[in-house]
């Protein structure tokens, strides 16, 4: 019985790390919403990627020679990293135009896009249930996109969907690269490119933050690092098909933090649309696990 109990506790580590990841990233999004009133978006993005990049490159200094070795094919890594950068920048930017809960709901479209891209690029089979999952998920997006008379909301929706699509491309590319490349190399490429892209942009828009703003930026960068580490540990201790559904608790955390810290109250359309997207994404994830 003690062995069984130990096994059960070990099995819970993956979902618990993913639950922690959901809470951390939801808090990060809420802090980003607050920081946007104090510093330019480019500065926020630089700290998000930069703090993580410093740690990743220092911990994996031995891999630098491997990255720059003669004959290495950089194009696939740069393509994946570019999609990651686009996904992060559009996702963070969407928070400026949408409530936190709605922006979070749109990020759940990623598994739906992964299903489509996996069929087109990796030639994975897409049966009726997967097709239904995709249709259901995008039905939820239509519910979120109810006309509100605010063009900025439509722009925010576009940014959120673009973020999910770019992130899905990065996921599919990661599936291919992960067969031959260590995770450390993937992280070094994406953080390195992120800093190269966001640093010039941040310099052009630089507005020196006060002590509170600087502390907020460091906190956002720290949460980005902790959230990604939690994801890695979740995948180490739990199967992807088991821990992936736990990520949808971000909808609860995002709504809670936004309400407590920002006073945002989710609308009925946001709640219904989020629920529909989550159900569709869960079906898509379940079918991927069964494939």
N, C-alpha and C positions, 0 to 999 in steps of 0.2 A: 504493500500500500504506500509506503514511503517513496518507493521508486516511481510509482504512478503519480503521486503528488508532485514529485520533483519534475517529472515530464510535463505535467499540466502547467506548472509554473513557467517552465521553459517555453512552452507553447504560447503562453500569454505575453511573453516579452516582445514579440513582433508587433502584435496589435497595440500594446501599451506604448511602445516607442512611436508608432504611427499616430496614436491619440495625442501624445505629447507634441508631435510634429504639427498636427492640425491646430492645436491650441497656440503654439508659438507663431506659426505663419498667420493665423487670424489676428493675433495681437500685432504682428508686424504690419499687416495691411491697415489696421486701425491707426497705428502710429504714423504710417506714411500719409494717411489722410490728414492728420494734424500737422505733420512737417511741411506739407505742401503750402501751408499758409505762411511759413517762415523762411524757406529756402527754395531755390529753383529745383525742378524735377531732375535735371542733370546731376546735381549734387547728391540727391538722394540715391540715384542709380549708381553713381560712382562709389558711394560708401557701401551700398548693398553688395556690389561685386568686389570692391577693393579690400574690405575687411576679410572676406572669405578668401580672396586671392592671395593675400599676404600669408595667411595660415597654410593654405594648400601648397604654395610654392616653397615655403620654408620646411614643411614636413616632408616634402617629396623632392628635395634638392638633387638627390641622386638621379632622378628621372630626367633632368634637364638635358643631359647628353643624349639620352634616348630620343627626345623630342627633336633635337637638331642634328641627329645623325644623318649622313649622306644617304640618299635613296629613299628616305621616308616620304610617304605620300601624305602631304599636308591637306590636300583639297577636301577629302571627306571630313576631316576634323574641323576644318574651317567652316564648311557648310553646316555641320551640326552646331558648332559654336555660334555661328551667325543666327541660326534659328533660335537658339537659346537666348541670345541677346535681344532679338526682336520680340520673342515671347515675354521676356521680363519687362522690357521697356514699354510695350503696349499694355501689358497687364497692369503695371504700376500706374501708367498714365490714365487708364480707364477709371481708377479710383477718384481722379479729380473731377470726373463728370457723372459718376454714378454713386449711389449709396453703397456702403461696404458690402451689405448682404447681396445686392444684385450683382456687383462685380465678382464676388466669390462664386455665385451661382453660375455665371458664364464660364468660369474656369473649369467647371465640371463637364464642359463639352469636349474636353480633351480626349477622353476614352472613345467618344463617338467618332471624332476625326481619326483617331488611331485605327479604329475598325475599318473605316473607309480606305485609309492609306495602306493599311496592311494588305487589303484585298488588291489594291492597284499596284503596289510596289513589291510586296513580298509574296504575292499570289496566294494569300491565305483565303480559304473558303469563307464566303459570307452567305449563310443560310437565311431562311425566312425570319427566324427569331432575331438574328443580328440586324437584319434590315428593319424589322419592327422596332428594335431598340434605338436605332439611329433616327428613324422617323419620329418616335416618341420623344426622344431627347430634343430634337429641333422643334417639336411642337411646344415644348416647354420654353424654348427661346422666344417663340412667337408670342407666348403669353407674357413673358417679361417685356417684350417690345411693344406692348400696347401703346397706341398713340397718346402722348401726354401733352402735346403742343410745345414741347421743349426740344429744339434741334440739338442742343448739347447732349441730351439723353441719348438720342439716336447715334451721335458721334461716339459716345461712351460705349454703347452697345457694339458698335463696329470695332472699337479698340479691344474690347473684351473677347469678341469672337476671333479677331485676328491673333490675339495672344494664344488662345486655345489651339488654333490651327497651326501656328508656328511651333508651339510646344509639342504638338502631335508629330510634326515632321521631325523634330529633334528626337522624340522617343523612338520612332521607327528607325532613324539613322543610328541611334544608340544601340538598338537591337543588333544591327549589322556589325558595328564597330566593336561591340563588347565581346564578340566571338574571338577576337584576336588582340584586343587592346586592354590593358589594365585600367581600372577605374581612376587611378591617380593621374594617368596621362589625359584621360577625357576631362577631368576636372581642371587640370592645368591649362589645357587649350581653351576651355570655355571662360575661365576667369581671366586668363591673359588677354584674350580678344575683347572681353568685356571692358577691361581697364583701358585698353588701347582706343576703344570706341568712345567711352564715356568721359575719359580724362580731358581731351580737347574741348568737348562740348561743355563740360563743367567749368573749364578755365574761361571760356568765352562768356559764360553767364554768371561767373563767380560773384557771389555776394557774401562776404564774411559773416557767418552766423554768430550770434551771441553764445554765451556759455550754455544756456538752455538748449539752443538749437544744435550746438555741436554735440552735446550729450545725447540728444535725441537721435542724431545721425549715427553716433557710435552704437546706440542701442538697437537701431534698425539693422545696422551691419552685423552686430552680434547675434540678433535673432535670426538673420539669414543664415549665418554659419551654424548655429545650433539646430535650426530646422533641417538643414541639409544633412547634418550629422545624424539627427534622429531618423531621417529617412533611410540612410545607409544602414544604421543599426536595426531598423525595422525589417529591412530586406535581408539582413544577415540572420536574424532570429526567426523570421516568419516567411511563409510562402506568399508570393505576390498576390495570388488569388484570394488569400485569407486577409491580408492587411489592406489591400486596395479599397474595399468598401468602407473601412474605418476612416479613410480620408474624407469621406462625405460629412463627417462630424464638423468639418470646417464651417458648414452652413449654420450650425447651432452656435459655435464659438463666435463666428463673425457677427451674427445678429446680436448676440449677448454683449460682446465688447463694444460694438457700434452703439448699442442702446445706452450702456452704462457710461461710456467715455465721450460719445459724440451726440447722444440724444436722438439717434436715428431710429425711427420705428418702421419696421418692414411693412410694406403694403400687402393687401390680400393677393394681388397679382404676383408679387415677389415670392410669397410663400407657396402659392400654387405652382408657379413656374419652376421654382427650385425643386419642389417635390417631384414634378414630372421629369425634369432633367436627371435628377438623382436616380429615379426608377429606371429610366432608359439607360443610363450609364452603368447601373448595377447589372442589368440584363446583358449589356455588351461585355462587361468584365466577366460575367459568369460563362458566357459562351466562349470567350477567349480561354478561360481556364479549362473548359471541356474539350477545346479543339486539340 
